[in-house]
């Protein structure tokens, strides 16, 4: 009788702790030993003023683009703080990058008008191809540090784009026992669900002298994250076919135990 497909494999999760269970639980169900090394912590921006100002003038926008669950949560939080609710978004065309982001919006009663087939910036641009965007106003609440591809392309097509900081990601303080587990035995895989998780993990192992980037075998959620990981010196051995957590789990399973699928 064969055991679970990932039995005996040590896999590191680098997601923010409140979001780690969505990846941890299916990996553990497949038999993996999961080590949580949260390399990002979601914090409020230094100032809410830009987002609050955008909310105050929300009727001036034509499109709302959300790129993450965190962005959705912070936008809805500030709507309430400003004495407004999700109903003020009814007049906007809402785009969400990825099914998790779309689901978070819909749970709050916000209709999502489009989700790109490819869950990254390039997919969003493709979803808007052929549209006349001249003079259209876009609001994009997102992380403090993010790619500038979408705002740049939209502006080139004549749109007015307002990018506002809804949250920031920082490297959290980690308990010594977590670092000890990494030192004790190199993991079989380190999972990265965003470029931020990869960049912060690189900083962590360098600052704490845990391992060299070349020793890290990475499992990435998608091509943008993979490119970042490679630039940091990691060996990307797994890339999700669909840029979602279930897609990443499936890719890891296929990589480690292809006959188990």
TAMOPE-V988798 format. One line per field, one symbol per residue. phi: phi as a letter, one per 20 degrees, with the letter a starting at -180 (. if undefined). burial: b if it has 16 or more other C-alpha atoms within 10 Angstrom, else e. A space follows every 10 residues. Layout:
phi->???
burial->???
This chain:
phi->.eegfdgned ceddfggfdf ffeffffffe ofeddecfec cecfffbegf ffffffdgfe edccdddafg ffffffffgf femcbfffef ededdceoff fffffffene feebcgfdea gffffffefn eedgnfdddc ebfgdbfdff gfffffenee cdecfdacdc effdfgffff ffffbgffbc ecdaffffff fffffffele aegfeeeddd faffffffff feneeedccf fdfcfgffff fffffecgfe e
burial->eeeebbbebb bbbbbbeeee eebbeebbeb bbbbbbbbbb bbeebeeeeb bbebbeebee bbbbbbbbbb bbbbbbebbe eeeeeeeebe ebbbbbbbbe bbbbbeeeeb bbebbbebbb bebbbebeee eebeebbbbb bbbbeeeeeb beebbeeebb bbbbbbbbbe beeeeeeebe ebeeebbbbb bbbbbbbbbb bbbbbeeeeb eebeebbbbb bbbbbbebbe ebebbbebbb ebbbbbbbbb bbbbebeeee e
